[in-house]
Amino acid sequence: MQEIYLARQSIVDRNESLVAFELLFRSANSTVAGVVDNTHATAQVMVNAFNEMGIAQVLGANKGFINVDAVLLHSDLIEMLPKQQIVIELLESISIDAKIIERCRELKAKGFSMALDDIVEVNDENKALLGIVDIIKLDLMGIAPKRLCSLVNELKRYPVKLLAEKVEDREQAKICIDLGFDLFQGYYFSRPQILTGKRTNPSKMALLRIFSMMARGAENLEIENEFKEHADLTYNLMRMVNSNGTGLTTKISSVKNGLMVLGMRPLKRWVQLLLYASDNGRHTVSPLMQLAATRGKFMELIAQQENVGNRDYADRAFMVGMLSLLDVLLGEPLDVILARLSLHEEVELALTRYDGKLGSLLSHCKMFESGNLEAVRETQFSHPSFSMEAFNKAQLEALSWANNIAL
């Protein structure tokens, strides 16, 4: 069976809510994005995303940015994309001429959204597209800081959204927010370890208390009363439990009802997910939640193959995956956070030392996420559950499950 690969990088709005992914080419022989043939790379992205993996699994309800060169822009293939969900990103390598401008107008009239990539200045060539495209991506690495303000002011004359790409740190993010950028992309947002500076709000601390209650076997009434003290948590829990991700056919209308119908195992899982829910009041899913949910489900699926029929072990694997990002979420060392919880010893050792089977699974999960595929391949000879085929299948199923949460 041939292995296929696809990378995606989060695009967020001013509230750091996930709104889109840029879909990127990755080959079996490389984990970096360097590609000579842009046409081939984009064609592979389209095949993998839409035919092999399924757009619902890859994007969920989010938009998808796809890099397009001149060849693909003029092809009929581009018109097969779902225009309501795809943003055509015009590569900087495109030589803008009358035919390109005409084609862009044609696609725009058909309902496609377009973005102009890697803009570092306004010149006679790209100016012709500024009134056509919907989004302009400014390459912060290619723009001197002292020029950024004047460039933004010049672009604000056009009816476009501005996207800051290659945002590397908090200082850059703040500058771009102050300048009025609408969208953001870069390692500061898409690498979860960069998010450690966020402040923990009271709701998340309450969720930690609820989770701790569940871990020590508290009575339903005690847990219900804790939820009732936080109306936002009650609402978010009901919304999440009633989402597509639970597989329930009966809708839950109250915490008490949820405790009775769901049972403690599923409810504990949704409390873990709520820890990562966005706090911006817009009821969206954060990139960190996407990663935590995907990692937890991924580990659960592999654990089910590793230890067939052991539901408790699969539950602990899910918990390890979910809780492995708590230090990023709360901005505290993981051992400090875990000291406030009553966790199974196997779970705690996996999280703090990568010990035991769950620790090994977490380690390999992170290798797979980071693109260290060679290490995963080497492991499969001694551990069949860690094969590339199993990991690829589990990742797709985990992505699909995570994308169904709170849509």
HUMOZI-V707498 format. One record per residue. N is the residue number from 1. RES is the residue in three letters. SS is DSSP state (~ for helix, > for strand, _ for the rest). Layout:
BEGIN
n res ss
N RES SS
N RES SS
END
This chain:
BEGIN
n res ss
1 MET _
2 GLN _
3 GLU _
4 ILE _
5 TYR _
6 LEU >
7 ALA >
8 ARG >
9 GLN >
10 SER >
11 ILE >
12 VAL >
13 ASP >
14 ARG _
15 ASN _
16 GLU _
17 SER _
18 LEU >
19 VAL >
20 ALA >
21 PHE >
22 GLU >
23 LEU >
24 LEU >
25 PHE >
26 ARG _
27 SER _
28 ALA _
29 ASN _
30 SER _
31 THR _
32 VAL _
33 ALA _
34 GLY _
35 VAL _
36 VAL _
37 ASP _
38 ASN ~
39 THR ~
40 HIS ~
41 ALA ~
42 THR ~
43 ALA ~
44 GLN ~
45 VAL ~
46 MET ~
47 VAL ~
48 ASN ~
49 ALA ~
50 PHE ~
51 ASN ~
52 GLU ~
53 MET _
54 GLY _
55 ILE ~
56 ALA ~
57 GLN ~
58 VAL ~
59 LEU ~
60 GLY _
61 ALA _
62 ASN _
63 LYS >
64 GLY >
65 PHE >
66 ILE >
67 ASN >
68 VAL >
69 ASP _
70 ALA ~
71 VAL ~
72 LEU ~
73 LEU ~
74 HIS ~
75 SER _
76 ASP ~
77 LEU ~
78 ILE ~
79 GLU ~
80 MET ~
81 LEU _
82 PRO _
83 LYS _
84 GLN _
85 GLN _
86 ILE >
87 VAL >
88 ILE >
89 GLU >
90 LEU >
91 LEU _
92 GLU _
93 SER _
94 ILE _
95 SER _
96 ILE _
97 ASP _
98 ALA ~
99 LYS ~
100 ILE ~
101 ILE ~
102 GLU ~
103 ARG ~
104 CYS ~
105 ARG ~
106 GLU ~
107 LEU ~
108 LYS ~
109 ALA ~
110 LYS _
111 GLY _
112 PHE _
113 SER >
114 MET >
115 ALA >
116 LEU >
117 ASP >
118 ASP >
119 ILE >
120 VAL _
121 GLU _
122 VAL _
123 ASN _
124 ASP _
125 GLU _
126 ASN ~
127 LYS ~
128 ALA ~
129 LEU ~
130 LEU _
131 GLY _
132 ILE _
133 VAL _
134 ASP _
135 ILE >
136 ILE >
137 LYS >
138 LEU >
139 ASP >
140 LEU ~
141 MET ~
142 GLY ~
143 ILE _
144 ALA _
145 PRO ~
146 LYS ~
147 ARG ~
148 LEU ~
149 CYS ~
150 SER ~
151 LEU ~
152 VAL ~
153 ASN ~
154 GLU ~
155 LEU ~
156 LYS _
157 ARG _
158 TYR _
159 PRO _
160 VAL _
161 LYS >
162 LEU >
163 LEU >
164 ALA >
165 GLU >
166 LYS _
167 VAL _
168 GLU _
169 ASP _
170 ARG ~
171 GLU ~
172 GLN ~
173 ALA ~
174 LYS ~
175 ILE ~
176 CYS ~
177 ILE ~
178 ASP ~
179 LEU ~
180 GLY _
181 PHE _
182 ASP _
183 LEU >
184 PHE >
185 GLN >
186 GLY _
187 TYR ~
188 TYR ~
189 PHE ~
190 SER ~
191 ARG _
192 PRO ~
193 GLN ~
194 ILE ~
195 LEU ~
196 THR ~
197 GLY ~
198 LYS _
199 ARG _
200 THR _
201 ASN _
202 PRO ~
203 SER ~
204 LYS ~
205 MET ~
206 ALA ~
207 LEU ~
208 LEU ~
209 ARG ~
210 ILE ~
211 PHE ~
212 SER ~
213 MET ~
214 MET ~
215 ALA ~
216 ARG _
217 GLY _
218 ALA _
219 GLU _
220 ASN ~
221 LEU ~
222 GLU ~
223 ILE ~
224 GLU ~
225 ASN ~
226 GLU ~
227 PHE ~
228 LYS ~
229 GLU _
230 HIS _
231 ALA ~
232 ASP ~
233 LEU ~
234 THR ~
235 TYR ~
236 ASN ~
237 LEU ~
238 MET ~
239 ARG ~
240 MET ~
241 VAL ~
242 ASN _
243 SER _
244 ASN ~
245 GLY ~
246 THR ~
247 GLY _
248 LEU _
249 THR _
250 THR _
251 LYS _
252 ILE _
253 SER _
254 SER _
255 VAL ~
256 LYS ~
257 ASN ~
258 GLY ~
259 LEU ~
260 MET ~
261 VAL ~
262 LEU ~
263 GLY _
264 MET ~
265 ARG ~
266 PRO ~
267 LEU ~
268 LYS ~
269 ARG ~
270 TRP ~
271 VAL ~
272 GLN ~
273 LEU ~
274 LEU ~
275 LEU ~
276 TYR _
277 ALA _
278 SER _
279 ASP _
280 ASN _
281 GLY _
282 ARG _
283 HIS _
284 THR _
285 VAL _
286 SER _
287 PRO ~
288 LEU ~
289 MET ~
290 GLN ~
291 LEU ~
292 ALA ~
293 ALA ~
294 THR ~
295 ARG ~
296 GLY ~
297 LYS ~
298 PHE ~
299 MET ~
300 GLU ~
301 LEU ~
302 ILE ~
303 ALA ~
304 GLN ~
305 GLN ~
306 GLU ~
307 ASN _
308 VAL _
309 GLY _
310 ASN _
311 ARG ~
312 ASP ~
313 TYR ~
314 ALA ~
315 ASP ~
316 ARG ~
317 ALA ~
318 PHE ~
319 MET ~
320 VAL ~
321 GLY ~
322 MET ~
323 LEU ~
324 SER _
325 LEU _
326 LEU ~
327 ASP ~
328 VAL ~
329 LEU ~
330 LEU ~
331 GLY _
332 GLU _
333 PRO _
334 LEU ~
335 ASP ~
336 VAL ~
337 ILE ~
338 LEU ~
339 ALA _
340 ARG _
341 LEU _
342 SER _
343 LEU _
344 HIS _
345 GLU ~
346 GLU ~
347 VAL ~
348 GLU ~
349 LEU ~
350 ALA ~
351 LEU ~
352 THR ~
353 ARG ~
354 TYR _
355 ASP _
356 GLY ~
357 LYS ~
358 LEU ~
359 GLY ~
360 SER ~
361 LEU ~
362 LEU ~
363 SER ~
364 HIS ~
365 CYS ~
366 LYS ~
367 MET ~
368 PHE ~
369 GLU ~
370 SER ~
371 GLY _
372 ASN _
373 LEU ~
374 GLU ~
375 ALA ~
376 VAL ~
377 ARG ~
378 GLU ~
379 THR ~
380 GLN ~
381 PHE _
382 SER _
383 HIS _
384 PRO ~
385 SER ~
386 PHE ~
387 SER _
388 MET ~
389 GLU ~
390 ALA ~
391 PHE ~
392 ASN ~
393 LYS ~
394 ALA ~
395 GLN ~
396 LEU ~
397 GLU ~
398 ALA ~
399 LEU ~
400 SER ~
401 TRP ~
402 ALA ~
403 ASN ~
404 ASN _
405 ILE _
406 ALA _
407 LEU _
END
